[in-house]
Amino acid sequence: MGVIKMHNAAPIISLSVGEPKDFRWQGREEKSAICKKPIQEVLLTKEGFIGDGVANHEFHGGPERAVCLYPFEHYSLWEKEFKIPLQLPAFGENITIAGMTEADVYIGNIYKLGTAVVQISQGRVPCSTISKHNAIDELLKRIVDTGYTGYFFRVLEEGMVFENSHMQLVEENEKKVSILFANQTLFHDRKNKEAIEKILEVEELASVWHEKLKRELQKEQL
């Protein structure tokens, strides 16, 4: 068990859902659910928010990626770097929140969200849709460079989420492996045996990440 806490509540800045739609990007037809729209209230199930869908199942969707969060702090960073305004939710996230960057949270942390209970399961492995949607060619590269990807939750208890709900920390994972640490290891430090082993010790890590990192570890042992 981790440390039980019932404080550190962060208010939602934006709550958004959306179904996949057809887009024309750079002369090509593609389908994506990145264009989400703000909503006042919505039911969160084990599979995700009602009215929220995915087009690319490799990177999105499923019980271990039921909720996507993107930290609000990164908006000003990217706007300053690329000199372009970004409209929430620019990264296709369901929830935009301040005070919960990738460095601030641990895999396995449990939170109360509205009447639902959620748990951080993995970092987000971003795809080129983020660059296309925001018309910034270098955005995907910079997100990977920094590890500022946002992250996913699984749903432990289904419930209603409202636009004025808070993400309230209930239990902090005792392994204290941050999303940023995991991102930096996966993206930039795959030969770091100690780092990978540390991440794999987190039982709450999503299976897709566990399998990916375990393969990297096996490569180093050959």
C-alpha positions, 0 to 999 in steps of 0.5 A: 500500500502507498501513503494515504492522502486526501488533499493536494486537490487540483481543479480541472481547467478543461474537461473534453471528449470527442469521437473520431472524425475525418480530416485532411492533413497535408493532402492526406485523409486521416481519421482522429479523435484529437479534436475534442470539445469541452463538456460540462459533465460526463460519465466515466466508465472503465473504458473511458468517458461516454462520448469519447472515442479513439481512431488509433488503438495503438496509442489510445483507448482501452482500460489502461488508457481510459483518461488522458491528462495534459498538464496546463503548464506546458501550454505556455512553454509551447506557445512561447517556443513556437510563437503560436496560440494553442486552444485547449485541448490542443493535445487531444486530452480529456483533462487539462490540469495545472500542478500535475506535470509529469515530474509531479506524479507517480505511476500508480497514484490513485485520485478521486475525480468527481465521483470516480476513482482513477489511477495513473497507469502509464505515460503517453507515447505521442504520435504525429497527429499532435503535430498535424493538429497544431500545424507545428512540424517540430512539436512531436519531436520536442514533446519526445525530447522533453518527455512532456507527453501527458499521461493516462489513467485506468478507472478503478471506480466508475462515476460522474466527472464535472467541469468543476471537479478536482483531481484529489490525491488519495494514495501516493504510490510508494515506489515513487516512479514519476511519469517523467522518469519513465518517459526519459528512460523509454525515449532516451535511456533504454540501455539503463538497466537500473532505471528500467528495473526500477520502473518494472518494480511498479506493479501498477504499470500498464501492461503495454509499458511493462512488455516494452521495457521488459523487451529492452531489458532482455536486449541488454542481457543478450 
